[in-house]
Amino acid sequence: MFLTTLTRAAICAAGSALMLLWAGFVLSPAPGGPQPARPGAAAVRKGRIMDNAASEKHDHAPLADKPKRKPKKTGPGRFIWPIVRIAVLVYLGLALLLLLFQGRLVYHPMREIEATPQSLSMEYEDVRFTTSDGVEIAAWFVPARRAGGRHAKPQAAGGQNVATKAAGTAPGKHAPRRPRGVVLFCHGNGGNISHRLYTLHMYHRLGFAALIFDYRGYGRSAGSPSEQGTYKDAEAAWEYLIEKRGCSPADIVVHGRSLGGAVAAYLAEKHKPALVILESTFSSIPDVGAHYYPFLPIRWLARIRYNTLARMENIRCRVLSMHSKGDGIIPYKLGRRVYEAANEPKDFIEMTAGHNEGFSTQQYEDSLADYFNRVVPIHPSPHSTRPRSFGPG
């Protein structure tokens, strides 16, 4: 996570400051300053011959004309000022690192695709679409479970069911009799889509189709990540579902996790899906930075902002916020702040475990299954008996 990276940067900056300070002391002149060479000696070195009168004049110059040594500093000041210099150098170094390397602190993409939905026996399509600024985005579309749930059960080594191993539930435990809609999933700041397979499989068991995409610079997507770029990537994914898959906005659940919650909030503000899920999401990047580093002027220096809080008043669809008090990366209070700023109708589910573990618990899947059954019984658009978005083709 970007906070860990900033901590390492702080240590490096402190070390650099100490090295600079040490170099300053080693290379600085003696306390009394450089002593001027005798004019006679300088003349001899330059190969010039001075007459005896000139040499005698310089050799017998009055003592008052000779430079005086400055008294050495004594007292606590000689120790305080070096410490102040170190502190200032470290502070300026951290501020400079934050200003220049924000992208590296926030985004942690991985290019290698480690697995595919087929690893969990899910049918899927490897799709591509292009953003408004011409960047090709890689994505997977996983259709909903076929009628009767006749997909093979995924098997792990030794024959143990993968879904049971991951979430403690058998496939299809919460699955409805017909497809419920499509989930547009916006992942967090690290890894790529291959690290979200269990979330895809959970939605598969719950009866949803799903589209998951990699931001530019992640996985097989072209380009390099940026805040505006992630918004354009999500917009292109939305347009793919609407134009290529024939989905209605009323059929789409936009789910964002961590940094992806800020991206999901952008989509929900611009469009009107059936539901937006903001999981382990922050109010803004400067708020997170200010929480961990209150001594830095992060709000002034931040170029990457992801201001989720500012979007909430403009979101007109139903909002589900999810957060854990045990989240050690995104403070719980920031997630609550996002929820409290949302318009009605809105709901809150308190998760358990940490930031990177909460979505793998049994409580997580059971809570979402109960929520969909009780609050948001989404079904495909009535205009078609078999919308293209839910079929395997």
C-alpha positions, 0 to 999 in steps of 0.5 A: 500500500502507498502508506508503507511506501511513504514510510520507506521513503521517509527512512531513506530521506532521513538517511540522505539528510544525515549523509548530507549533514555529515558531508557538510561537516567534513568538507566545511573549513576549520572554525578559524577559517583558511589562513592566508599564505605568506606573500613571500611564499606565494611569490616564490611558488609562482616563480616570481623573485621578490627583493629583500625590501618587499620580503622584509616588509611583509615579514615584519608586518604589524601583528594587528594586521594579521587575521584573528581566529574566531572563538569556537562555539560553546554551549547547547547551541552547537548541538541544537543547530545540527539537529534542526538542520537534520529535521529541516532536511528530512521534512523538505525531503519528504515533501519533495518525495510526496510531490514528485513520486505520488504516482508510485506511492498510490499505484502498485500495478502488476503486469503478470496474470497469475490465473484466470476465471477458468482456474475456478471453473468459470466460463469467461470472455477475454475482452478489450475496449478502448477509452476516450483517449485511445488506451486499450483496456483488458477485461474479463466478462464472466456470464451468470451461472446457467439455469440449474447451476450446471457448472463444474465444481472447482477443485483444488489440489487433493479434491477439496472444493476451492469455493469451500476452502476460500469462503466456507460455503458450497457453490450455489448456496445463495444462488437464485433461480435466474440471473440477477444482473451484472456487477461492474467491479473496480479493484484496488490500487495493487495487483491486477484482475487475476487477484480478484478471482474469489470475488468473481466466484462469489458473485457467480454463486450469487447469480450475477454476471460480472465485468472486471477490468484492469486500469491502464498500466495494470495487467494487460491494459496499455498505458500508465495509471493516473487519476483521470485515466482510471475514471476514463477506464471505468467509463469505457467499461460502463459503455462496454456493458451498455453498448456491447452487452445491451445492459440497462443501467437498472441491471448494473451494480457498480462495486468498488473496493478501496481505491476502486470505491473512488472510481465507482463513486465517479461512475455512480455520480455520472450515471445511475446504476441500480446500486453502488457498493463502496467497500473499504473506501476512503473519503479522499487520498489527502484525508488518508495521508493526513491521518498517517502523516499529520506533520506534512502539508499533504492537502497542499501537495496532493495532486492525486485526490480521488475525492469520494466525499465530494461526489456523494451528494450527487449520487442518486442511486442506492448506496451500500457502504462496507467497512471494518473497524479492523481495517489497518490501512483505510481508517474506519472513520473515513468509511463512515464519513463517506456513508454519512454523506450519501443520500438516501436510500443507503445502507451500511454493512460492518465487515470483520477482519483487515483491509485485505482479508475482510472480503474473504470471510464467510460473514462477507458473502453471507451479508451480501447474499442477505442484502441482495435477497432482502433489499435489492432483488435485482433481475434482468431487464423485462424487455428481453427474456435473455439479455446478451449481458447474461448469456455465455456468448 
